[in-house]
């Protein structure tokens, strides 16, 4: 649901884009007909290592917008480690291609996952709630371990990969609007501010395009929310 506006915004800036999607029919005819788009209709975890490396070869940025479907099967069925396994395999594919310049890897995650580099301001209740979610809700644990892979296994010294983990707050399907980027959450777990998927897509597009912005947020976990004037 966030991948669609991301692809649309990248194509509107004349980027050449390759997408791996489970259902190509969910893309608009206008997007599918764009000559700058290559569509791979496949589950990302079903690709072989060789296929994965082939599909991302030559890409200067790789973005994962994967998430679990919010129904019973999506929350508790397989694959329970969708985001983690995809992150690991995509990073391995980047390294396998041995790019001459570091590839930007952007992971869309969630504000409910803490930045391990910071002491983020959470109340006792919020810390207990997140601990509970970690144990009973597989998608939350999956989001956490995907971040752990980037933070611990890829780190800051990898010569092939530079990463950024984008943490939106409560997602909505509204159009683009002013938004704010911060180092850490400014609201509570149960009192978050909305963030449109189009705004998340715009920020990720800007990270790909603007070297100065990338240098500011690489190896970090920015939080994105709609600006207050846009939610009033």
Number of C-alpha atoms within 10 A of each C-alpha: 13 20 20 17 20 22 20 21 18 21 17 12 10 13 13 14 19 16 19 18 17 12 11 15 10 11 17 11 10 8 15 15 11 15 11 15 19 15 14 15 13 14 11 19 15 9 14 11 14 11 13 20 20 14 17 19 15 13 14 15 20 21 21 18 16 19 17 21 11 10 9 8 12 15 16 16 12 11 16 19 18 19 27 22 18 16 23 15 19 22 22 18 20 26 17 16 15 15 16 9 11 17 21 21 25 23 24 24 25 21 22 19 17 19 21 13 10 10 9 13 14 16 11 8 10 15 13 12 12 18 13 12 15 17 10 11 14 21 25 23 20 22 23 20 19 21 24 16 16 23 19 11 11 19 14 14 8 12 14 20 24 23 27 23 26 22 26 26 25 20 19 14 14 12 10 17 15 14 20 14 16 12 15 18 24 16 13 14 19 8 10 16 20 21 27 24 23 24 27 27 23 20 19 22 18 16 21 19 15 10 10 10 13 19 12 11 16 18 20 18 28 21 22 27 27 23 16 12 9 13 13 5
